[in-house]
Amino acid sequence: MNVTVCIGSSCHIKGSRQVVGSLQRLIQDNGLGDRVELGGTFCMGQCQKGVCVTVDDSFFSVSPETVEDFFNREILAKLPPENDGE
């Protein structure tokens, strides 16, 4: 799963740095470093919508206050179960 956060000036002002930090922590805390690729990009052209985040090809508006709910709903819940070889 590819998660991309806008780090352009408008999203930066709205908290993209905190969103990135929270996502890094949540990915690490849930042991998903090998399953979720977190990246950054400059302007996604949706500046009025807050911190812009894409998960694969789906667009979301996230804030530092909503990032944990977003992670649980749009990342953690949508990852297929790991195949443990059984």
Buried (B, 14 or more C-beta within 10 A) or exposed (E): BEBBBBBBEBBEEBBBBBBBEBBEEBBEEBEBEEEBEBEBEEEBEBBEBBBBBBBEEEEBBBBBEBBBEBBEEBBBEEEEEEEEEE
